Amino acid sequence: QHCLVSAGVQIILLCHYRSRGRERYATSDTTAEEFAAAAPCTTSTEWAMSFGVWCLNPSVVFRCLSEVARSVLLASGTLSPLDTFSGELGLSFHVKLEAPHVVDMHRQVMARVVSHGPDGRQLCATFKEADKLDYQDSLGRLVLEIVTVVPDGVLLFLPSYMLMDKLTARWKATGVWSEIEHLKQIVAEPRKAGDEFDAA
């Protein structure tokens, strides 16, 4: 399996620090100066470098499972298209059932890219920009405008829990959170699954 594994292996060199029990990793678009400036200057801050070999090919693990199992049943509402999923796992499924989607993509779905907030500020959630208060405020006003005109529920995806915590704290401080909460019930996804997730 040497060739199979090597096709999905990526060599990773990470620079990260731990402060007060929380870790932050440098990203590919982060310069050393930006990353160092973001790190808190406290006696509890610990810097570290780590070298990792990550397997990004799911077929490596799945093949070990499929070779010993008599049958493998995969069921989900989000696996479509199955051909792509089968290719990622490196296995052909002899029996497949793919039902049509319950959502009418032409009548019920509208895809748009919102590049700027209501104040005209460009929305760019990079490591550097996400820490800026004007970015957080602009995004907050945008979300508020959306929940004002959209009936029923609104689902907001964020790239990380760290950004979610920053936005939550900022929006509560500026009053945007309470304005949104007046229009919609806010349910934030917790970091851990299980009882804490069910309670949310």
N, C-alpha and C positions, 0 to 999 in steps of 0.2 A: 504494500500500500504506500510505498515511499513516494511514487509519482503522484498518486491521488492526493496525498496530504500536502505535498509541496506546492500543488497548484492553488491551494487556498490558504497558504501561510503568509502572514505579513509580519515583518520585523518592526517592533515598536520601541521607541526610546521616549520615555516619559519623564518630565520634570514636574514635581509636585511638592506641595508643602502641606503640613498638617498644623492646624492652629485651633486650640480649644475643642479638640475631638472631631473637627471637620476638615476634609481634604479637598483640595482644588488642584486640577490638572491643567497644564498648559495645552492649548489647542494649536492646530497647524497655522492659524492666522494670527497667533499671538507672538509678539516680539519679546525678547528676553527683558527689555526695559519695562514694557507694559506689565508683564507677569510679575516682575520683581516689585513694581510700584503698587500692585494690587495686594501683595502679601502684607498682612498686618505685622508691624514691627513690635513684637512682644517676645518675652523670654520663653514663651511656650511654643513659639513657632519652630517647627522642624522641617528642614529641607531634605529632599531625597531624590535620587535618580534611580529609575528602574528600567531594566531591559526585558522586554517580553516578546515571546513568540506566540502569536495569536492565530488560531485556525479559523478562518472565515468561510470555510466550505462546509455547509451542514451535511452534505452527503457522506462525509467521512464518518461522522457519528451515526447517522441514520443507516448506513450500510451494515455496520456492526450489529444493529438491532434487527434489520430485515433478514439477515443471514441465519439467525437463530430462531426467529418467530415463524410460526405456521401461517399466521395471517396478521396483517396490520391494517387497522381501520382508522382512517383520519376523517374527522367530521368537524366542520366549522362553517360559519356564515361569512367568512372573510377570506377564503382560500382561492377564490376565483381570480384569474383564470387558472384552471387546474393544470394545463400544459406547462405553464411557467413554473408552478410549484413542483410539479413532477421533475422538471429539469434541474431545479435547485437541489432536490434530494437525490438526484442521480438514479431514479428508479421509475419504471413504467408501471402504472396502475392498470390492471386488466379490467376491473369493474369500476366505473365512474358514474356518478350522478351529479349533475350540475343544474340546479333549478334556476329559472329566470329570477332576476332581482325584483323585489317587491316595490322598489322605487322606480318611477318613470323618469329616466335620466333626461328626457327632453322637456318634460313639463314641471318637474319638481326639483331639479338641481340647476344651480347657477354658480359657475366658477368665476371668480374675479381675483385679481391681484391688487391689493391696496398698498401702494408704495409710500404714501405720505399720510400723516395724521391730520386731524381737523385744523391744526395750526400751521400746516404746510411743512412740518418737519419730516425729513426722510426717515422712514422706519427701517433700521438696519440693526438686527439683534446680534451683532458680533460681540466677542468678549469685551472689547474696548467700549463699544457704544452702550451696551446694556446697563452699565454702571452709571450712566449719565441720567440725572434726574429729569432733564427735559425730554429725553426719550421715554422714560417711564410715564411721565405725565401725558405726553402726546398719545401713547398707546392706551392709557387709561381713558382719555376722552374719547378715543375711537371706539373702544369697547362699550363705553356708556352710550354713544350714539347708536351703535348696533343693537344693543339690548332694548333701546327705546322704541325702535321701529319693527323689530322682529318679534312676531307673536310666539307664545309658548317658550320652549327652551332654547338655549344657546350653549354650544360646547366649544370651549376655548382650549386649544392645545398649545403647550409651551415646550421649548426644547430641553428644559432641565428643571429639577426641583429647586435648584439654587435661584434661578430666575423667577420662579413662581413665588418664592419666599420674599425676594426683593420687591416684586410688584405688589404683593399683598401688603407688605409693610408700608410702602410708599402710598398706595391708594387709600389705606386706612388713615394715614397721616394727612392727606390732602382732602379727604372727604369723598373721593370718587367711589370708594368701596361702599359707603353707606348709600350713595345715590343709586348704585347698581343694585344693592340689596333691597332698596325700596321698590324696584321694578321686578326683580327676579330673586328667587331663593338661591343663594350661593352654596354650592357643595364643592369643596376642594378635595382632590385626591390625596390621601395620606401617603407617606413614604413607604409604609409597610403594608403588606397584604394581610388577610386574616380578619380578625374581629375588628381591628381598627378601620379597615377598608369597608367592611359591612356597616359599621356604625355611621360612616360618613354618608 
